[in-house]
C-alpha cells in the first residue's frame, strides 16, 4: 500500500512538472538560444530576455559534461558586473500560476538572487520583490503567482560587481498554470 502511494505521488509530481514545461509562458527559459560555440560567452542579447542596464552583456555557459537542470546551456548572472534579465508575458487576471526556476552560486559570497515580479497580489502569498540566498548545489525554487494585470513581468537580478568572474547560475525558468 505504501509503495502504491509513493508511486502515485511520484507520477503526479512528474505529470505536474511535465505539464508546466509543456505550458511554459516564458520563452527560452533554459537559455538555449543563442547556441554557443564555446564553453562560455558574454553576449549583448539573450533571446526573449531583456538585459539591464543598457550596454551590459549577459553570460551564457555551455560545458560538457554538465550538471544543468535542463538543456545544454545556463545563464550566469553578474559574473563580472551586476545586471538583470527580465521577460514579460500576457496572463489571465484571477488565474493562479507557478513560477519555478533552478539556481546555485559559484562562490558563497555571491549567493543572493533578487526576484522582482510585476502585477502580482491576491491570496498567493508571494511578494512582488524578494531575495533568495542560494546554495552551492542546484536547487529548485517555486512560487505561486496571482497576477493583477494582463502583463506580467519577471526579473532576476544579481546586484553589484561579482568577484573575479563568479556569479550566480540560473536555469529552467518556467511560468505555467498548475
C-alpha positions in Angstrom: 0.0 0.0 0.0 2.8 2.4 0.9 4.6 1.7 -2.4 1.4 2.5 -4.4 1.0 5.8 -2.6 4.7 6.7 -3.4 4.2 5.7 -7.0 1.1 7.8 -7.3 2.8 10.8 -5.7 5.9 10.4 -7.9 3.7 10.1 -11.0 1.6 13.1 -10.0 4.7 15.2 -9.5 6.1 14.1 -12.8 2.8 15.0 -14.5 2.6 18.5 -12.9 6.2 19.1 -13.9 5.7 17.9 -17.4 2.5 20.0 -17.8 4.3 23.1 -16.5 7.1 22.6 -19.0 4.7 22.0 -21.9 2.7 25.1 -21.0 5.6 27.4 -20.2 4.6 31.0 -20.9 8.3 32.2 -20.8 10.4 31.6 -23.9 14.0 30.4 -23.7 13.7 29.6 -20.0 16.7 27.2 -20.2 18.8 29.8 -22.1 19.4 27.5 -25.1 19.3 30.4 -27.6 21.6 31.7 -28.9 23.6 28.4 -29.0 27.2 28.9 -28.0 30.2 27.6 -30.0 32.5 27.8 -26.9 32.1 27.0 -23.2 31.0 30.5 -22.2 30.4 33.8 -23.8 29.4 37.4 -22.9 26.7 38.4 -25.3 24.7 41.6 -25.8 21.3 39.8 -26.2 19.7 36.6 -24.9 16.8 35.5 -27.0 13.4 36.6 -25.4 15.1 38.2 -22.4 15.8 41.9 -21.8 19.2 42.7 -20.2 19.6 45.8 -18.0 21.3 48.2 -17.6 21.8 49.1 -21.2 25.2 48.1 -22.6 25.8 45.3 -20.2 26.3 41.8 -21.7 24.8 38.7 -20.3 26.8 35.5 -19.9 25.7 32.1 -21.1 27.7 28.9 -20.4 27.8 25.6 -22.2 30.0 22.9 -20.7 30.3 19.2 -21.3 29.7 17.2 -19.3 27.3 19.4 -17.3 25.0 19.1 -14.3 22.5 21.6 -15.6 18.8 21.0 -14.6 17.7 21.4 -18.3 19.3 21.6 -21.6 22.9 22.3 -22.5 23.3 26.0 -21.5 22.7 28.2 -18.5 22.8 31.9 -17.6 25.4 33.2 -15.2 24.2 36.5 -13.6 26.8 39.1 -12.6 30.0 37.2 -13.4 31.8 40.5 -13.9 29.2 43.1 -13.1 25.7 43.3 -11.7 22.8 43.1 -14.1 19.3 41.8 -14.5 17.3 39.8 -17.1 13.6 40.1 -17.5 10.7 38.9 -19.6 7.1 40.0 -19.9 4.2 37.7 -20.9 0.4 38.0 -21.2 -1.6 36.2 -18.4 -5.2 35.9 -17.3 -6.1 38.1 -14.3 -7.5 36.0 -11.5 -5.8 32.7 -12.6 -3.0 31.2 -10.5 0.4 30.4 -12.0 3.6 28.8 -10.7 6.9 30.4 -11.3 9.8 27.9 -10.9 13.5 28.0 -11.6 16.7 26.4 -10.6 19.7 28.4 -9.2 23.0 28.0 -7.5 26.0 30.1 -6.6 29.6 29.6 -7.7 31.1 31.3 -4.7 29.3 31.6 -1.3 29.9 35.3 -1.1 27.9 35.8 -4.3 24.8 33.9 -3.3 22.0 36.5 -3.3 19.4 36.4 -6.1 16.8 39.2 -6.3 13.5 38.4 -7.9 11.1 41.2 -9.0 7.5 40.4 -10.1 5.1 43.0 -11.6 1.4 42.7 -11.3 1.1 40.1 -8.5 -1.1 40.2 -5.5 -4.1 38.2 -4.1 -4.1 35.2 -1.9 -1.0 33.5 -3.3 1.3 34.9 -0.6 4.3 35.7 -2.9 5.7 39.2 -2.6 6.5 41.4 -5.6 10.1 41.7 -4.6 12.2 39.2 -2.7 15.7 37.9 -2.3 16.9 34.3 -2.2 20.1 33.0 -0.6 21.1 30.3 -3.0 23.2 27.3 -2.2 26.2 25.8 -4.0 24.1 23.0 -5.5 21.3 23.2 -8.0 18.1 24.0 -6.1 14.6 24.4 -7.5 12.6 27.3 -6.2 8.8 27.6 -6.8 6.3 30.4 -6.1 2.6 30.8 -6.5 1.7 33.9 -8.6 -1.7 35.7 -8.8 -1.5 38.3 -11.5 -3.5 41.5 -11.1 -2.8 42.8 -14.6 -2.7 41.1 -18.1 1.0 41.9 -18.5 3.2 40.0 -16.1 7.0 40.7 -15.9 9.6 38.6 -14.1 13.0 39.9 -13.4 16.1 38.1 -12.0 18.9 40.3 -10.7 22.3 40.0 -9.0 23.4 43.4 -7.9 26.8 44.9 -7.7 30.1 43.6 -9.0 30.7 39.9 -8.7 34.1 38.7 -7.8 36.5 37.7 -10.5 34.1 36.2 -12.9 32.0 34.2 -10.3 28.3 34.9 -10.5 25.1 33.0 -9.9 23.8 30.3 -12.2 20.1 30.2 -13.4 18.3 27.6 -15.5 14.9 26.1 -16.4 12.8 29.2 -15.7 9.1 28.2 -16.0 5.9 30.1 -15.6 2.8 27.9 -16.0 -0.6 27.1 -14.6 -0.9 24.2 -12.1 
